[in-house]
Amino acid sequence: MGVVCNLMRPFLTFILLLNGGLLFGQNFAYPSIKQKGFSIKDFVPPGWTILDSAMGDLNNDKQLDVILILQHIDSVSLVNNEDDITDTVLTQPRVLLILFKNTSDNLFHLSEQSNTFILTHDDPFSDDPYQSTTISKGILQISFYWYPNSGNWFNSTVYKFRYRENNFFLIGVVYEERNKATHDYNNYSYNFLTKKRILIIGNDYKKNKKTEIKSLDTKIPKTLKTLEHTWEVENGVDL
């Protein structure tokens, strides 16, 4: 009986969220964030909470800048248009904020806001696709993970951005596909500065690996503003 209750709990939670979200979603709008503030709390509007955060120097001014991932406290019902198909999804919207610390006034200033780049956790029966955000040596890294409900293949993606010319440019991506049954994997490493892609094909239990190096034809650099998760970086590989 205890096993049945444990299995039913996620389903009942989903139903309760669905009922509440449908009532609330009609009035939802992404927030207008303050342009500057003394602390990170000044950038969290009512009805939102901090899902994740990271600190580091992004613009090479020796000050600790801040990345905030905000999540809406309530679930809402939103219309989703993708691949010419329109449907309604229940979700807790997420917002990415990049705050620069200004030495002249000692305040945080809003540098960038994205309402679309941080994937949401819409399926209560699967893992959260958003994994982490870090800042290391001036590089902003955002990681995602996809584990489908059916099939053996799952994948992960790490996006790397560098700030210059008032934009966060995509300088690299590490994309990996893994098979949980066979332990085969394909590891793609994209460097958009050198315009090279390195593909390593292997298996966790076998020593032999195959490495392929390919030149990339990316004439227009991607930025955090222009990058979409459906970008086909090369034939058969979507980031």
PyMOL commands that set and color helices and strands:
alter all, ss='L'
color gray80, all
select helices_A, chain A and resi 2-27+40-43
alter helices_A, ss='H'
color red, helices_A
select strands_A, chain A and resi 36-37+48-56+65-72+76-82+85-91+94-102+107-114+130-136+139-146+153-164+167-179+184-191+196-203+206-215+232-234+237-238
alter strands_A, ss='S'
color yellow, strands_A
deselect
rebuild
show_as cartoon
